[in-house]
Amino acid sequence: MFSLYGKPIRFRVEGGAYPKGFPIVLRLYPYGMVLMVGRVIAMKRVAIYIRVSTSKQDTDNQRRELEAVAERSSWNVVRVYEDAGISGAKGRDQRPGLDAMMKGVNAKEFDMVASWSVDRLGRSLTDLLSILQGLHEKGVGLFLHQQGLDTSTTAGKAMFQMLGVFAEFERGIIRERVNAGLARARAKGTKLGRRRVEPAIEARILELRAGGDGILKVGRKLGIGTSVVQRVFKQKPQPS
């Protein structure tokens, strides 16, 4: 409701539903004059993620604060995901709320994820970086209330890019540790890779194969996987 010359007046948007960016006209009654011409601005779709570690805690405070931020920012809260009584050290497979949220991210059901704090998303650096990378790849923003991080702003975008650098740094460290471990194992004479099939089993596989049995049948007879049978065939191909 607006007022003109101290009197309350009504207004309406002429026409029906408008797509984003479509021009609109607000017409005042009973004066019949055009108040303004503008454009439809789509509200940002936001998903809220809240989590507490123990059953003695509740998520009410987190939800209330984030919903208040959404109202002040004119965000449209489309979904609230919750993990109650679940530690942030646990992975996505043990946090149903987080798992459902990431599926929504992949489906691009919202434009931004809002959370109370970065430690609500995860306490494991590896898991946290995986979540942030998943958001970044789908173009979904992130708002962290306690840290004041909003990736829709210039500073927030810069921080998001820095997080991507840290993610790559973490992956590099993991690769180096794995390669160093493999090198130590080789130096000690440890044989790497799959264990070799016992000679007796290998001979039996080749014997059954020579008798015309297929891969599935050989595996069933000997109680081994078809991948083992195939590997033996590749290592010692039989003449046709």
N, C-alpha and C positions, 0 to 999 in steps of 0.2 A: 504494500500500500504506500503510495506517495501522497504528498500534499501540494497544493497549488493555491497560492494566495491564502494560506492558512486553512484551506478546506481539503479534507481527505478525498482522494480520487482513486479509481480503479484502473487497472491496465491489463492487457492480455497480449500474448504473442500471436500475431496473425498467422493463420495457416495451421498445418498439422505438425508432424514430426520432421525435423530437419537434420540432415547429416552434418558432420563436423565441417566448419568453414562456410556453411551456407548463410547468406545474409538474412537477417530477421528485422522486423519492424515492430516496435512497441507502440500501440495506439491508445491514447488516453480517452476515458469516458467520464463525464458526458461531453467533454469539449471537442472530441473528434480530431484532435491534433496529434501529429507524430511527435513522440517524445524523443526517440533516438533510433538510429540505425546501427546495428552491430552485427556480430557474427557469433554463431553457436560455438562455444568452447567445450570440448568433451572433457568430462571430469576424469581425473587419473584414477584408474582401477588399482586398488591396493589390497594386498593380502597381509593380514597380521599374523605373526608367529610369536607365540608365548610359550614359555617353559619354566618349570620349577623342578628342583632335583629331588625333593622328598615329599611324601604324602602329607606331612604336617604343614607344608606351605601351600599357598593358593595363588592363582594367576590373576585374581581380580584387579590388583593394583596395576599390573602391567597392561591389562586390557583397557582399563579405564583411562590411563594416561595416553595410550596410543590412539584410542578412539577420540580423545579430546584433541590430539594433534591433527588427526584426520579431519575433524570438523573445522578446525581453524584454517586448515590448508585447502578446504573444499575438495577433499579426496573422497572417492566412492569406495567404501570398504566392502569388497565382494565376498570375502571369506576370512574366517579366523581359524587358524590351525593351532592346536594345543598338544603339548606333551607334558602331562602332569606326573610328578614323581619319577622322572627319568633323568639320569645323569647326562650331562653334556659330553662326557667322555665316551659315551656309547655312540656307535655308528648309525648311519641312516637306516640300516636294516632292523635296528632295535628301537627306532623312534618313529612310530606310525604317523604322527603329525608332520614331522619333517619330511618323511617319505612322500606323503600325500601332497605337501607343498611343492616339492621338487617336481613331481609329476605335473602339477599345475603350471610350474615354470616352463617345463618342456612343451606343454600345450599352449603356452602364452595366454593363459586365462586372465592374467592381470599384468599391470605395467610396473609395479613396484612391490617389494616386500618390506614391511615395517616390523622392526623388532625392538625390544626394550634395550638390549645391549648386545655387543658382539659375543659375549660368553653365553648368551641364550642360544645362539646358533650352534656353538660347539666349543669345547675346551681342548680338543685335539687339534693341533696346527694342521695336520694333514687333512682331516675331515673338514675343517673350516675353510681351507683353501679350495678344496673340492667343491664346496657349496658356492663359494664366491665365484669360482670359475664357471660353474653351471649357470649362475645368474648372468654373468657377463656374456657368455656365448649366446644366450637367448635374448639379449638386450633388455633384461629386466633389471630395474633399478633397486637400490637398497637404501633404507633409512634406518639409522641406529640412533635411538633417542638419547641415550646416555653419552655417546661419543659425539653427538651433533653432526653425524655424517649423513649427507643426502646426495646421492650420486646424480641427481638431476641438476645439481648446481655445478658450476665450473670447478670449484675446489673439490667437490665430491667426485667428479669424473677423474680428476687428477689422482685422487686417493685410490680410486678403483683401479686405475692403471698401475699405480705403485703396488697394489695387492697382486696384480697379475705378474709383476716382476718378482715379488716374493714367492709366488707359486712356482714360477719357473726355477728360481733359486733352490727351492725345496726339492723339486724333482731332480735337479742336477746333483744335489747332495746325496739323494737316495741312489741314483745311478752310480755315483762314485763309490759309495759304500758297497753296493752289490758287486761291482767290478773288482774292488779291492779284496772282498771276501773270496771271490772265484779265483783270483790270482794266488791268494794264500793257500787255498785248497789244492790247486795244481802244483804249487811248490812243494807241498807235503806228499804229493803222489796220489792224492784222492782222485778217483775216477768220477767224472761228472756225467750228467745225463741219466737216461733211463738204465736200469739194471739190465744186463744181458740175459736173454732167455737161457735157461739151463739146457745143456747139450742134449739131454734125453728128450726134453719137451720139444726142442727144435727139430730133432730127428723125427719124432712122431708126427709133427706138423707136416713136414715135407713128405713123409710116407703117406699120410692120409690125402694130401693134395695130389700126389702122384696116382693115388687110387681113384681120383675123380671127384673127391668131396670138395664142396665149395667152402668159402671162407666162413660163413655162418655155421655150417654143419661141423667143420673142424673145431670151431670155438666151442660149440655145444658139447661135442664129444670129450674135449679135453678140459672143459670148465675154465676156459680163459677168454679174454676179451678179443673181439675181432681185430682191434688195433694191433695186438701182439701178433696175431696170425699174419696180418698184412705186412708188418715190419719184417718178419722172418722171410716172407716171399720176396720183399724188395732187396733184402740183404743177400739172399741166395736164390736168384731167379732160376726156375727150372726150364730146361729145354722143352720145346713143344714137340 
